Amino acid sequence: MSVVSQAKREQLEEGARTLGLDLTDAQIGQLLDYGSAILKWNKVYNLTALRDPALVITHHLLDSLAAIPALGRQQPGEGRLLDVGSGAGLPGVVIAICRPDLEVHCLDAVAKKMAFVQQMAGALRLPRLRGLHARVETLEGRYDVITSRAFASLVDFVDGSAQLLTPAGIWMAMKGKQPDEEIERLQASVDVFHVEQLIVPGLDAERCIVWMRKKQS
Ligand SMILES: C[S@@+](CC[C@H](N)C(=O)[O-])C[C@H]1O[C@@H](n2cnc3c(N)ncnc32)[C@H](O)[C@@H]1O
């Protein structure tokens, strides 16, 4: 853990506490190692525009961690989760660290980003994490939760992944400002059952999760 210092550990621990997360030392260590790896391998894999470790903590790690309590309320038990357009593995790798009960598949159309996620699965000893290289429209499988962060419009996210969601499954779209226009453009077959505002420690920006499911006919 060379790039991220002790000061960053404290920043992450304090942020996690503010979010009400009771993470173990091992999980904090995995998160810091992951943040360090993003910066270390950035030139090879083209993972992030950020260069400052403090910003990786707030904008990537804490921003993703802010969704963990909400995910726990919607999916308290085990299941299969797909993170679409995952890039460096956000939020999928953070979810895999915090929720070892879930099988987490990160998906991206860019092969080298998923090579990085697969590398993280080994380095961070996360046997239930996988990096999948494919376009979402062509993927096969069934998932209980499908997430995305900074991926696409809600319509494109839902249309592209509907074939992958179990009948009782839920979509978790991480967004900035509440996307009212995108919500209006969703098909009538999609039920937006909750829009949840998030506060990210150290980040002065609007964040929300749009929770959706298929309407039962
Ligand atoms: C803006 S990045 C967001 C990455 C990450 N979720 C984050 O929050 O930092 C969007 C990602 O979606 C991927 N992507 C775009 N279209 C895709 C598709 N049809 N199927 C899978 N991934 C796709 C891109 O390669 C890119 O890595």
The ligand as an ORCA input file, in Angstrom:
! r2SCAN-3c Opt
* xyz 0 1
  C     -18.150      6.679    -17.527
  S     -17.617      5.030    -17.350
  C     -18.146      4.676    -15.710
  C     -17.272      3.667    -15.057
  C     -17.618      3.357    -13.584
  N     -18.948      2.790    -13.439
  C     -17.450      4.554    -12.676
  O     -18.426      4.950    -12.036
  O     -16.330      5.107    -12.619
  C     -18.771      4.094    -18.339
  C     -18.259      2.716    -18.696
  O     -19.293      2.027    -19.409
  C     -18.683      1.192    -20.385
  N     -19.702      0.878    -21.401
  C     -20.254      1.719    -22.305
  N     -21.181      1.084    -23.046
  C     -21.211     -0.204    -22.592
  C     -21.991     -1.365    -22.948
  N     -22.901     -1.311    -23.923
  N     -21.780     -2.511    -22.271
  C     -20.846     -2.563    -21.282
  N     -20.100     -1.496    -20.901
  C     -20.269     -0.337    -21.544
  C     -17.495      2.002    -20.871
  O     -16.491      1.206    -21.443
  C     -17.043      2.700    -19.580
  O     -15.996      1.971    -18.940
*
